[in-house]
Amino acid sequence: MAIDRKLLDILCCPVTKIPVEPLPKKRLDELNALIEEGRVQYQDGTAVTGPVTEALITENGERIYLVEDGIPVMLEERAITARALGWI
């Protein structure tokens, strides 16, 4: 289920207040490959398990938030940092 465009227009990172945008398919595929290798953790240190079908990334490319069943999980401890993935 795709995230509602109106909701996307008002969402921002709860930490930095930077707006978010959909994670491009190429990056989503890269993220899923890293998850499969067991190399992805949330900010709180727990492992990300299972494939991701949709995610949001801050416009500066630093934080990723997963979207579960069309609902963005915009919690600081559930963010994934792009730095930890080696993307920046």
C-alpha atoms as one frame of an Amber mdcrd trajectory, in Angstrom:
protein
   0.000   0.000   0.000   1.513   3.300  -1.048   1.652   6.144   1.431  -0.882
   8.910   0.938   0.625  11.910  -0.904  -1.010  14.448   1.431   0.508  12.703
   4.440   3.897  12.608   2.754   3.730  16.365   2.186   3.545  17.052   5.936
   5.834  14.349   7.333   9.301  15.164   8.570  12.000  13.484  10.629  11.098
  13.732  14.328  14.755  14.382  15.210  16.003  16.788  12.551  12.639  18.112
  11.281  13.863  17.570   7.706  11.101  16.505   5.259  11.043  12.927   4.025
  10.487  11.409   0.609   9.987   7.849  -0.656  13.135   5.737  -0.718  13.931
   5.078  -4.402  13.522   1.474  -5.609  17.259   1.064  -6.214  18.007   2.053
  -2.605  15.143  -0.119  -1.351  16.696  -3.101  -3.129  20.098  -2.259  -1.606
  18.508  -1.968   1.844  16.819  -5.353   1.486  20.094  -6.970   0.414  21.800
  -5.574   3.523  18.908  -6.766   5.714  19.234 -10.246   4.224  22.937 -10.189
   5.142  22.014  -9.226   8.713  23.792  -5.874   8.485  20.928  -3.479   9.298
  19.921  -2.258  12.738  17.512   0.327  14.018  18.842   3.248  16.074  17.999
   1.301  19.248  20.316  -1.532  18.190  17.710  -4.141  17.292  18.102  -5.947
  14.000  15.839  -5.177  11.069  14.310  -8.447   9.906  12.312  -9.328   6.849
  12.115  -7.512   3.553  11.013  -3.878   3.373   8.378  -2.989   0.782   8.311
   0.763   1.408  10.439   3.303   3.274  10.982   7.030   3.607  14.300   8.837
   3.671  15.062  12.348   4.819  15.769  14.804   2.011  19.386  15.023   3.170
  19.674  11.223   2.912  20.653  10.636   6.533  17.728   8.754   8.114  15.413
   6.046   6.853  11.991   5.266   8.301  10.107   2.123   7.345   6.492   2.176
   6.233   4.460  -0.745   7.586   1.060  -1.433   6.029   0.979   2.097   4.608
   1.800   3.682   7.975   5.159   5.446   8.402   6.922   4.468  11.618   8.360
   7.869  12.517  10.017   7.019  15.828  13.611   8.058  16.546  14.569   4.643
  17.904  13.135   2.933  14.792  15.156   4.999  12.323  17.949   3.479  10.269
  20.918   5.714   9.656  22.330   5.839   6.155  25.780   6.289   7.695  25.514
   2.837   9.339  24.689   1.409   5.903  27.733   3.067   4.346  25.553   5.255
   2.127  27.108   8.522   3.357
